[in-house]
Amino acid sequence: MATREALQRAKKALEGVSEKAESFRRTKSNKKRQGLSGIDTSNILIKAPVVTVVLCLIVTGFFIMHSGINDCREGYNPSWCDEDASMNVNGDLEVYLPQGSDVSQNLYRVEETWTTNVMIIYVESEDYNITTVRILEEMDRVERGLNTHRDDNGQNDDIIYALSISTVVKEVNSSAGRVISSFGSGIATAIGNEELAESINSTLAQNEDFLGNYDIPDEQQRVDQILDEMPQNALDKLVRDVGRDSNGDGIKEAEKAGYWNRAVIIIGVADDIDRDGDGVADSSVSELIERTQGIISDIANANNWNSEESECIEDANSTDGERCLNLKMTLTGPVPLTNAVTEESFKLFWQVFPVGGIAVALSLFFFHCDLLQTGRIRFVQGVKVVIISGLPTLCSVFITMGVIGFTNYEVTMTVIIVGPIVLALGVSYGLHITNSYAESKGTPKEKIRTALDSTGRAVLLSAITTIIGFISLTFTPMAPIQTVGWCLAMGIVIVYIMTMLMVPNLTMILDLKKPSHPPPRIFTASVGVPTKWSKITLAVFLVFVLISAGYSRTNVEENIDLLEMAP
């Protein structure tokens, strides 16, 4: 009997120990799950606030040097600026054509034989006829300075051809010698006597001044003779009489000057020559334009074209120095124009973007310093909101632009819209979390966890839908829209990551405390309108949609005239 009772007591004791062990195991497991759950959500984001913010700033500092902010440009040219552009910007007109369209295919077929990349040098001669020997020689100097290897198809100098009244005169002047040389070579080949061909060529070389060579003739009479044999419609393509405007005020003193005072030099450009075989063109369009402008300026200075580019004297009655030719050559045409539009767009972006950033900062301060709610300014509170919501967004813009430059991803000038869009969306993401934090109760860690668990999910969903919307742009057949779509999608990813990393930690570091105030009456009244008159609001909204889709859409102008876009 005693033994049975002892066994029962022992059994109960073992069951108690087993229950306690199971309870301890469940408690430990729950704590472990809670710990892991905390690490997986908000705890890991606020584990080390200062370290996290510093790391984000270091990453921003690396990519900011590739964003283009330090590129040399007009109005910003210190000794430490980068001469080479940070971004790989394609300014060719071809990039704006739909990929795979008939227009693109026809253009590619044409470019197999002829170049469509053209520069035009506009020649203005106010005092002399364009076809005088002196002016033709100046045009010849420019052509020879650019097209140093005349028949190399741009392999050595990136210039395929030069066409002007000067080249026509030189071609005709050298035609007699070339005909005789060709005739002599044909006879020598027919009779099998190569020495005869060499003898003929040697004789031609000795008498090239008499027969004519590829140069501007010394005698004006010979030039006039060549021009007299040219049809008028051919001359009109290369030279013109545009009248006389001696003081440059746009009002002509005479509709006709009585001589040709305008001409063009058409330069065919090869912008894809790869001499070193690295797969990248050796000379960019901007470098070629800069080199061309440099050659024109050097020749103008050395030969006294005008007082702006040399030290000559404009006054014809002055004897203090050599008189100016009153000649001017201006580089223009499709290639310089598209390059100028692209460079001007980026220059204006870096001028306007800081203004936009300051305007956003002032708006954040104005609406969060309690001026509207209480009539008094809480300066420190406003500055904290600007830092918490603005700094992560600014970092996101520079990282996005920097990644584009660092990866050498080819973009067009439309990429400049990425900065303002990322700035606007990033600020809104930060404000959602900041306001949720300010409205929560508890310790700073408890409030930031509450904000991240509630508003953080909404921000994530908003970012995902925005990314999907921008990704849809990549399905268009036009490269400028595709690149903008990819860059904006990447920008939203970056701004979301930076917002989630920096905003909670900055909020805790700065210990943002916003007293609760009722919103201004005008805001309350405005928000109440859609809820009180929901049917009227929907009706008005639908009317505006129908007007926009049916009537206003047809009035939208599609105008990409580069002349209007040019600086």
C-alpha positions in Angstrom: 0.0 0.0 0.0 2.8 2.4 1.0 4.6 1.4 -2.1 1.6 2.2 -4.3 1.2 5.7 -2.8 4.9 6.4 -3.2 4.7 5.5 -6.9 1.7 7.8 -7.4 3.5 10.7 -5.7 6.5 10.1 -7.9 4.3 10.0 -11.0 2.7 13.3 -10.1 6.1 14.9 -9.4 7.4 13.8 -12.8 4.2 15.1 -14.5 4.7 18.5 -12.7 8.3 18.7 -13.8 7.3 17.8 -17.4 4.7 20.5 -17.4 7.1 23.1 -16.1 9.7 22.1 -18.7 7.2 22.3 -21.5 6.0 25.7 -20.2 9.6 26.9 -20.0 10.2 25.7 -23.6 7.2 27.4 -24.9 8.1 30.7 -23.2 11.6 30.5 -24.5 10.4 29.8 -28.0 7.9 32.7 -27.9 10.6 35.1 -26.7 12.9 33.8 -29.5 10.2 34.3 -32.1 9.4 37.8 -30.8 13.1 38.7 -30.9 13.5 37.5 -34.4 10.3 39.3 -35.4 11.6 42.5 -33.9 14.9 42.2 -35.8 13.1 41.4 -39.1 10.9 44.5 -38.9 11.8 47.8 -37.3 14.5 47.0 -34.8 17.1 46.4 -37.4 16.5 49.8 -39.0 17.0 51.7 -35.7 19.7 49.4 -34.2 22.5 52.0 -34.8 21.0 55.4 -35.9 24.3 57.4 -36.1 26.2 54.6 -37.9 23.4 54.1 -40.4 23.1 57.8 -41.2 26.9 58.2 -41.6 27.1 55.2 -43.9 24.3 56.6 -46.1 26.1 59.9 -46.3 29.4 58.1 -47.3 27.6 56.3 -50.1 26.1 59.6 -51.2 29.5 61.2 -51.2 30.9 58.5 -53.5 28.1 58.7 -56.1 27.8 62.5 -56.0 31.1 62.8 -57.8 29.6 60.8 -60.7 26.3 62.8 -60.8 27.5 65.6 -63.0 27.4 68.3 -60.3 31.1 68.9 -60.6 31.2 68.9 -64.4 32.7 72.1 -65.9 30.1 74.2 -67.6 29.3 77.8 -68.4 29.1 79.7 -65.1 30.9 77.0 -63.2 34.5 76.5 -64.2 36.7 76.3 -61.1 40.1 74.6 -61.2 38.7 71.4 -59.5 35.8 70.8 -61.9 35.8 67.8 -64.2 36.5 68.5 -67.9 35.0 65.1 -69.0 31.2 64.8 -68.6 30.1 62.4 -65.9 27.1 61.1 -67.9 27.0 59.3 -71.2 24.5 61.5 -72.9 23.5 60.7 -76.5 22.5 63.9 -78.3 22.1 62.5 -81.8 18.8 63.2 -83.5 18.6 59.5 -84.5 17.9 58.5 -80.9 14.5 60.3 -81.0 13.3 58.1 -83.8 11.1 55.0 -83.0 13.2 51.9 -83.0 12.3 49.6 -85.9 10.2 52.1 -87.8 10.5 52.7 -91.5 12.1 56.1 -90.9 14.8 54.6 -88.8 15.5 51.8 -91.2 15.7 54.2 -94.2 18.1 56.4 -92.3 20.3 53.5 -91.4 20.5 52.5 -95.1 21.4 56.0 -96.1 24.1 56.2 -93.4 25.8 53.0 -94.9 26.9 55.3 -97.8 26.5 58.9 -96.6 26.8 60.6 -93.3 23.8 62.5 -91.9 25.9 64.1 -89.2 26.6 67.6 -90.6 28.2 70.8 -89.2 27.7 74.0 -91.1 30.1 77.0 -90.9 28.2 80.2 -91.7 30.4 82.7 -93.5 29.7 86.4 -93.3 31.7 88.9 -95.3 30.5 92.5 -95.1 33.2 94.3 -97.1 34.3 91.8 -99.7 32.6 89.5 -102.1 32.8 85.9 -100.8 34.3 84.8 -104.1 37.3 87.2 -103.9 40.6 85.3 -103.7 41.4 86.6 -100.2 38.1 85.4 -98.7 38.3 82.0 -100.6 41.8 81.5 -99.1 40.4 82.1 -95.6 37.7 79.5 -96.2 40.4 77.1 -97.6 42.5 77.5 -94.5 39.5 76.5 -92.3 38.8 73.5 -94.5 42.4 72.3 -94.6 42.6 72.8 -90.8 39.6 70.6 -90.3 39.9 68.0 -93.1 43.7 67.4 -92.8 43.4 64.1 -94.7 41.1 64.8 -97.6 40.4 61.3 -98.9 40.6 59.2 -95.7 36.8 59.1 -95.1 37.4 60.5 -91.6 39.7 57.8 -90.3 42.4 60.3 -89.3 40.6 63.6 -88.7 36.9 62.6 -88.1 36.0 64.7 -91.1 34.5 62.9 -94.1 34.2 65.8 -96.5 34.1 69.6 -96.7 31.8 71.3 -99.3 31.7 75.0 -100.1 32.3 77.4 -102.9 36.0 77.2 -102.0 36.1 73.4 -102.6 34.2 73.8 -105.9 36.7 76.3 -107.1 39.6 74.0 -106.1 38.0 70.9 -107.7 37.5 72.7 -111.0 40.9 74.3 -110.9 42.5 70.9 -110.5 40.3 69.1 -113.1 42.5 69.6 -116.1 45.6 68.0 -114.5 43.5 65.1 -113.2 42.0 64.5 -116.7 45.4 64.5 -118.3 46.8 62.2 -115.6 44.0 59.8 -116.0 44.3 59.8 -119.8 48.0 59.2 -119.6 47.6 56.4 -117.0 45.1 54.7 -119.3 47.4 54.8 -122.3 50.3 53.5 -120.2 48.2 50.6 -118.9 47.0 49.8 -122.4 50.5 49.6 -123.9 52.0 48.1 -120.7 54.5 50.9 -120.1 54.3 52.0 -116.4 57.3 54.3 -117.0 55.2 56.4 -119.3 52.6 57.0 -116.6 55.3 58.0 -114.1 56.8 60.4 -116.7 53.4 62.0 -117.4 52.7 62.4 -113.6 56.1 63.9 -113.1 55.5 66.4 -116.0 52.1 67.3 -114.5 53.7 67.9 -111.1 56.3 70.3 -112.6 53.6 72.2 -114.5 50.8 72.2 -112.0 50.8 76.0 -111.7 50.0 76.2 -115.3 47.6 73.3 -115.6 46.0 74.0 -112.2 46.1 72.2 -108.8 43.9 71.6 -105.8 44.2 75.1 -104.5 42.6 78.6 -104.8 44.0 80.2 -108.0 46.1 83.3 -107.5 44.3 85.3 -110.2 40.8 86.6 -109.6 40.1 86.3 -113.3 40.5 82.5 -113.1 38.2 82.3 -110.2 35.6 84.4 -112.0 35.9 82.2 -115.1 35.2 79.1 -113.0 32.2 80.7 -111.4 30.8 81.9 -114.7 30.7 78.3 -115.9 28.6 77.2 -112.9 24.8 77.2 -113.2 23.0 79.8 -111.0 21.0 77.2 -109.1 24.2 75.5 -108.0 25.7 78.8 -106.8 22.6 79.6 -104.8 23.2 76.5 -102.7 26.6 77.8 -101.6 26.6 81.6 -101.8 24.0 84.3 -101.3 23.4 88.1 -101.4 21.4 88.8 -98.3 21.5 92.6 -98.4 23.4 95.1 -96.2 23.0 95.7 -92.5 26.1 97.7 -91.6 25.3 98.4 -87.9 23.9 95.0 -87.1 20.6 96.3 -85.7 18.5 93.9 -87.9 17.3 96.7 -90.2 18.7 96.4 -93.7 20.0 99.5 -95.4 19.7 97.7 -98.7 17.9 94.5 -99.8 20.8 93.7 -102.1 24.5 94.3 -101.4 25.4 93.9 -105.0 27.8 91.0 -104.3 27.7 87.6 -102.5 28.2 88.3 -98.8 27.1 85.0 -97.3 28.3 81.5 -97.8 28.3 78.1 -96.1 31.0 75.4 -95.5 29.2 72.0 -95.1 31.3 69.6 -93.0 30.4 65.8 -93.0 31.3 64.4 -89.6 32.4 60.8 -88.7 31.6 60.4 -85.0 32.1 56.7 -84.7 35.8 56.3 -85.6 37.5 53.8 -83.2 41.3 53.9 -84.0 42.5 52.1 -80.9 39.9 49.2 -81.1 38.5 49.6 -77.6 34.9 49.7 -78.9 34.4 53.4 -78.0 34.6 56.3 -80.5 37.9 58.2 -80.0 36.3 61.6 -80.4 32.9 62.7 -79.0 30.7 65.1 -80.8 31.4 67.8 -78.1 35.2 67.3 -78.5 34.9 67.6 -82.3 32.8 70.8 -82.0 35.3 72.3 -79.6 38.2 71.4 -81.9 36.4 73.0 -84.9 35.6 76.2 -83.0 39.2 76.3 -81.8 40.5 76.1 -85.4 38.2 78.8 -86.6 39.2 81.1 -83.7 42.9 80.5 -84.3 42.7 81.3 -88.0 40.5 84.3 -87.4 43.1 85.7 -84.9 46.1 85.0 -87.2 44.5 86.5 -90.3 42.7 89.6 -88.9 39.1 88.6 -89.6 37.4 91.0 -87.2 38.2 93.0 -84.1 36.4 90.6 -81.8 38.8 87.7 -82.6 42.0 89.6 -83.4 43.7 92.9 -82.9 43.0 94.4 -86.3 41.3 97.8 -86.9 37.7 98.1 -88.1 38.1 101.8 -89.1 39.1 101.9 -92.8 40.7 105.4 -92.3 42.9 104.4 -89.4 46.6 103.8 -90.0 47.4 102.5 -86.5 47.3 98.8 -87.5 46.2 96.3 -90.1 42.6 96.7 -91.2 40.1 93.9 -90.5 38.7 91.8 -93.3 35.3 92.2 -91.6 34.9 88.5 -91.9 33.1 86.2 -89.5 32.5 82.4 -89.5 29.9 80.8 -87.1 29.6 77.1 -86.4 26.1 75.9 -86.6 24.1 73.0 -88.1 22.3 69.9 -86.8 25.3 68.4 -84.9 26.3 71.6 -83.0 22.6 72.5 -82.5 21.7 69.2 -80.8 24.9 69.3 -78.8 24.2 72.8 -77.7 20.6 71.9 -76.7 21.9 68.9 -74.6 24.6 70.9 -72.9 22.3 73.8 -72.2 19.7 71.5 -70.7 22.1 70.0 -68.2 23.5 73.5 -67.4 20.0 74.8 -66.7 19.2 71.7 -64.7 22.1 72.3 -62.2 21.0 76.0 -62.1 17.3 75.3 -61.5 17.6 72.1 -59.3 19.1 74.0 -56.3 16.3 76.6 -56.6 13.8 73.8 -56.5 15.5 72.2 -53.5 15.5 75.5 -51.6 11.8 76.0 -52.5 10.9 72.5 -51.2 12.9 73.2 -48.0 11.1 76.5 -47.4 7.7 74.8 -48.0 8.5 72.1 -45.5 9.6 74.6 -42.9 6.6 76.8 -43.5 4.0 74.0 -43.1 5.7 72.4 -40.1 6.9 75.3 -37.9 3.4 75.7 -36.5 3.0 79.2 -38.0 -0.3 78.3 -39.6 -1.6 76.5 -36.5 -0.6 78.9 -33.7 0.6 82.0 -35.4 4.1 81.5 -33.8 7.2 80.0 -35.4 8.8 77.0 -33.8 12.1 77.4 -35.7 13.9 74.3 -34.3 10.9 72.1 -35.1 10.7 73.4 -38.7 14.5 72.8 -39.3 14.3 69.3 -37.9 11.4 68.4 -40.3 13.4 69.8 -43.2 16.5 67.7 -42.3 14.5 64.5 -41.6 12.4 64.7 -44.8 14.7 66.6 -47.1 18.2 65.1 -46.5 17.3 61.5 -47.4 15.6 62.7 -50.6 18.5 64.9 -51.6 20.9 61.9 -51.0 18.6 59.8 -53.2 18.7 62.3 -56.1 22.5 62.4 -56.1 22.8 58.6 -55.7 20.4 58.1 -58.7 22.2 60.5 -60.9 25.6 59.1 -59.7 24.6 55.5 -60.5 23.7 56.6 -64.0 27.1 58.3 -64.4 29.1 55.6 -62.7 27.7 52.7 -64.8 28.1 54.8 -68.0 24.5 54.1 -68.9 23.5 55.9 -72.1 20.8 58.4 -71.6 19.4 61.4 -73.4 18.7 64.9 -72.2 15.3 63.9 -71.0 17.0 62.3 -68.0 17.1 65.7 -66.3 13.4 65.2 -65.2 14.5 62.3 -62.9 15.9 64.7 -60.3 12.7 66.8 -59.7 10.4 63.7 -59.7 12.6 61.8 -57.2 12.8 64.9 -55.1 9.0 65.3 -54.9 8.2 61.7 -54.2 11.0 61.3 -51.7 9.8 64.2 -49.6 6.3 62.8 -49.5 7.6 59.4 -48.3 9.6 61.0 -45.5 6.7 63.2 -44.4 4.3 60.2 -44.1 6.7 58.5 -41.6 7.5 61.7 -39.8 3.9 62.8 -39.2 3.0 59.2 -38.1 5.8 59.4 -35.6 4.7 62.8 -34.3 1.1 61.5 -33.8 2.1 58.3 -31.9 2.5 57.9 -28.2 5.3 56.3 -26.1 9.1 56.3 -26.1 10.9 57.3 -29.3 11.6 53.6 -30.2 8.0 52.7 -29.6 6.8 55.6 -31.7 9.1 54.8 -34.6 8.1 51.2 -34.5 4.4 52.2 -34.7 5.1 54.6 -37.6 7.1 52.0 -39.6 4.5 49.2 -38.9 1.6 51.4 -40.1 2.8 54.1 -42.5 5.9 52.1 -43.6 3.7 49.5 -45.3 1.7 52.3 -47.1 4.9 53.9 -48.3 6.1 50.5 -49.6 2.9 49.9 -51.5 3.0 53.5 -52.9 6.7 52.9 -54.0 5.8 49.6 -55.7 2.9 51.1 -57.7 5.0 54.1 -58.7 7.8 51.8 -59.9 5.3 49.7 -62.0 4.0 52.9 -63.5 7.5 54.1 -64.5 8.5 50.6 -65.8 5.6 50.8 -68.2 7.5 53.6 -70.0 10.2 51.1 -71.0 7.9 49.3 -73.3 7.8 52.2 -75.8 10.0 51.9 -78.9 11.7 55.3 -78.3 15.0 55.3 -76.4 14.5 58.7 -74.6 11.3 57.5 -73.0 12.8 54.1 -72.2 15.8 55.5 -70.4 13.6 57.9 -68.4 11.4 54.9 -67.4 14.4 52.9 -66.2 16.0 55.8 -64.4 12.8 56.8 -62.6 12.1 53.3 -61.5 15.7 53.0 -60.2 15.3 56.4 -58.5 12.1 55.3 -56.7 13.8 52.2 -55.4 16.7 54.2 -54.1 14.5 56.9 -52.5 12.5 54.2 -50.8 15.6 52.5 -49.4 17.1 55.8 -48.3 13.9 56.9 -46.7 13.5 53.7 -44.7 17.2 53.9 -43.6 17.6 57.6 -42.8 14.2 59.0 -41.8 13.6 56.8 -38.7 17.2 57.2 -37.5 17.2 61.0 -38.2 13.9 61.2 -36.3 15.4 59.5 -33.3 18.7 61.4 -33.4 17.0 64.8 -33.6 14.2 63.6 -31.2 11.4 65.3 -33.2 8.6 66.5 -31.0 5.6 68.1 -32.6 2.8 69.3 -30.3 -0.7 68.4 -31.5 -2.7 71.3 -32.9 -6.0 71.4 -34.7 -5.5 72.1 -38.5 -6.4 75.6 -39.8 -10.1 76.1 -40.6 -9.4 76.6 -44.3 -7.8 73.1 -44.5 -10.7 71.6 -42.6 -13.2 73.2 -44.8 -11.4 72.2 -48.0 -11.1 68.5 -46.9 -14.8 68.5 -45.9 -16.1 69.5 -49.3 -15.6 66.1 -51.1 -17.2 64.2 -48.2 -20.3 66.5 -47.8 -21.0 66.8 -51.5 -19.6 63.5 -52.8 -21.9 63.2 -55.8 -21.3 66.8 -57.0 -17.5 66.3 -56.6 -17.6 63.1 -58.7 -19.7 64.8 -61.3 -17.3 67.8 -61.6 -14.4 65.4 -61.7 -15.9 63.3 -64.5 -16.7 66.5 -66.5 -13.1 67.6 -66.3 -11.9 64.1 -67.4 -14.2 64.1 -70.4 -13.2 67.7 -71.4 -9.5 66.8 -71.1 -9.8 63.4 -73.0 -12.1 64.6 -75.7 -11.5 68.3 -76.4 -8.2 69.4 -74.8 -6.2 66.4 -75.8 -6.6 67.3 -79.5 -5.3 70.8 -78.9 -2.0 69.6 -77.5 0.9 70.6 -79.8 3.6 68.1 -80.6 6.5 70.4 -81.3 10.2 69.3 -81.0 11.6 72.1 -83.1 15.3 72.2 -82.1 15.6 75.8 -83.2 13.1 76.9 -80.6 14.8 74.7 -78.0 18.3 76.0 -78.8 19.9 78.4 -76.3 
